[in-house]
């Protein structure tokens, strides 16, 4: 293979105080009950974003079999994670909200309304699509978006998985040099400026914005493309106030959305492209600060980070091995696939359902 392949959004990283407490809530409300990996270890590679020191952490990657990306639920364990010192508002620089897909916005809204998580009513965005916003008990905001494509439909679940992100930027045109030119979000669904009624009820939603919704016109390729499905990025530039950096004076892994992660193949070709286009890798697991080999515990692969023009962290993961049925010692080895462009057979992807975790067993 002589090129990069982006399979889709693998996960959105969420810094929390307690992994298990957050995970239980995400299982109940977002259906994130499939454990891909979980481990306690040191974050040795993230020194540019952890004050030059390795930090002990507890992390778990969970997905929803209805499809979409997962959540990497991430907790500092040797320090108390910090909350932002100001109220994060729409248009602040970084990931303001995760996008979650649902087959029925009104039915999903009624479920979230019951537990008082809903922030807004079901409204239409400038593309005439139904959506609403919710807030989890830990202060994170999610936009629940109506979408038609799902991997395994489950009528008992209100939502599928991660569908994208809302990202604050100072200049959408500069940001699109990454999101459009490198990550393939080449379709501009709308590019509008003004005050938007469908944003009322979320912090900062009353401000004036330039708002750009990006999707990819081509279907994603790669091992997990059928599971992840289509995704989108929505860029917000606030016009009538000065935005703050969401992670100002805080560490990666502190409270909030810490990164957006893409599943890729050909990461070394991607590295060359990113460098050529002005987005060099700031973290690369091929280059350990102390020369050690990279080990993900139950899983294995190659990961790297870049920053968008405003410092938002984008992660790339080239997966080499993941557990499918640990009790039987069945691991999926992706490093020797002859055609990395092809999606894995559906029966293999569906076998991930056997990695289901019960919220009652999370301690």
C-alpha angles and dihedrals in degrees: 000000000000103000145050121269122198110200096184142271107330096187148325115240117232123190112213141169095237123020096203095046091051093042092054090055093047091050093051097044106025101027094239094156103131113095112212094172141339128186146151114226145120121289093227100164101051097075094129087063101035101057092267093297132111110242129207112237145171114219136175131184114210132176140189117235091220084076140251129099124311139235123259099207107203132188132181107226104184096047136034107258114238128236120217114273092227137040109274111231134192108275095034111132114270135028107336097175142003118233117229123189125227133180092218120029095189095049091046091048091055091054093050092044090059092061093040094244096122115103099182141020121254106284137170120250121219088276090058093249123141119244143143138191130243134183124216121221089262096060099260119137124217130187111218107210131191110243132167104209119083133161102216113007115220117183091199093063122080095206147013123226138287113328100178140292145272108235129190117223139170092222124019092195091059091043091053089064084075105028096041106027099038107021095041102241090144100150117088104204092182139346108194137163126203144061111313125212093206090064097057111118099038122094109277093004092128093066128098116261146179101226123193124183115199130192134168116254093204125065113252119252132209142074099308100028094114091052096046096042125182120338140185143208123212118199122203125194111186111218106189105046138035111261123227126221106254092218096040110154092355137105131248105266095037118123117310140029105336101180147342112237129206125199108228145170124208093036092168090059089047089052091056092049093048092051092048092051096046102262105105121184109266092187125028123176089209086068110055115189088233099032096255123147116253118255124180094185107227091016132042135205149106122283136183141172136220132177127234116228091278097044100263108153118240117187128202122200125188103195117214101170138007133173116251104173107006095184089062093040090243111158126173112231111201099170095089102044111138095212112030090180092071121088117240115261112278092240091060093048090048090052087073087079087079088068090069116144125205116229089220090063095054107104 
